[in-house]
Amino acid sequence: MKIFLDTANIEQIKEFAFILDGVTTNPTLAAREGKTFKEVIPDICKIVDGPISAEVLSLDSKGMIKEAREMSKWHKNVVIKIPMTIEGIKAIKQLSKEGIRTNCTLVFSANQALLAAKAGATYVSPFVGRLDDIGQDGMQVVAEILDVFDNYEFDTQVIVASVRHPNHVKQAALLGADIATVPYEVLKKMFSHALTDKGIKAFLDDYKKVEK
C-alpha cells in the first residue's frame, strides 16, 4: 500500500520524504502555510516524485475544468482534486478524456465511488474519519468500494482519507486499499511502539554494563 502525506507543510514533507509515495493537499492546508496552491505545489513536487493532489475551488464544472487545465501545467505529477458532486463528476468525465488525472474527494459511499469510477476518476478518496464521527463505519465503506471496483475491474485507485489514527492505516492495508493519505502526527505514531522503545533502552543499558 502506498503512503501519502496529507499536508502542505514543506518541512513535514522533507522529514518523511524517504517513505512517501505522494502528497495530498487542500485549500485549508495551504492556507495554514500562508501560501497559495500555485506557490506550494511546485515546491512539494521538488521533494516527492509521486502524485501531488491539489484541489479546485470552483463549484461548477466549467470552472473546475478551467482550473484543472491550468493546474495540470504546473508539474507532471499534479493530480486534480474534484469534489463528489454532479458538477464534479461532469468535470471528471471531461478531464479524463483529456488525460488529466483526477482525485474525486469527499466520497462517503460506495455509490459515490462507483459514479466517480465510471466517469474515469484516477483516484477516489473515501473520508473514513468523518464517517466515524457521525456513527458510521468508515472502513466498511472502504471495503464496499474495493468490492465494487474488483467486481468491475475499474482502474480507479482508492485513497483512504480523513485518517485519524494508525489503526485506520492498518485497517486500510488489511482491506487492500491502494493508498492511505496520512496526517503528519499519525505518520509519526506509525513508527512508534512502547516495546520498541523499551527494547532499545534495554540494549543500551546492557551495553553500558559491558563497556564498564
Steps between C-alpha positions, in 0.01 A plus 500: 500500500625847413533768766419863421545787745197725545660841544629812329785548750833475320702411810265212586530370145880524507513310830318196361586528129698174521179298558241703307337397174304824458334797671143627527410860573188714517420873535495477881844340520650751257346792689661378823838546334407850379545398136292440191496167318700652215774594747514179701438224242823549300700490825333172601568352157873567546499283813265211420497330161145370509138614466441841659129582541387862479134596533286721279298783654222535242161340558385480136644252251621764254691677775645174629615398154661840438685486833605139445648572158708781647609307810599195299763717325681572826669158510455156345426351845206729580167320552183711513271453798137534398209485748238225477211699355305484174709788369814330626419176319435695179844657538667166569342350190640777278840511668532124464450537124781757498737274691502718812518290816235561766441416864128498584489628856236513775375150418279344768332203331561217256239652268695825480823309433330299227388816320847653527661185361254486210589861420866403480640630832861395556442486876207513742545618857255359757517706820500233771550726801207724418278195457612369839420842648130462411473144626557318170779251429743673268706189434187304406440754225859448381439123492184550295679728252782250456249220437315707238821596323617139503167379359532722195879526474505879522847654472405769755714478814369545855665759724389456863471858627400682818727261689487567874734238650746221405228237528324658202817444297528138615136433416546659157797274432314189618213583265738546210451873442741643246601803705457664839555873525618567852537814714848577631428407862343167402800408285734575790299269726524217246875479566457465876423218741561488875673161475738632234602786730532260793714262296737773383541625857575147622763447228669830583492431875656156447768647274592757764546221757738311270685817403589561863 
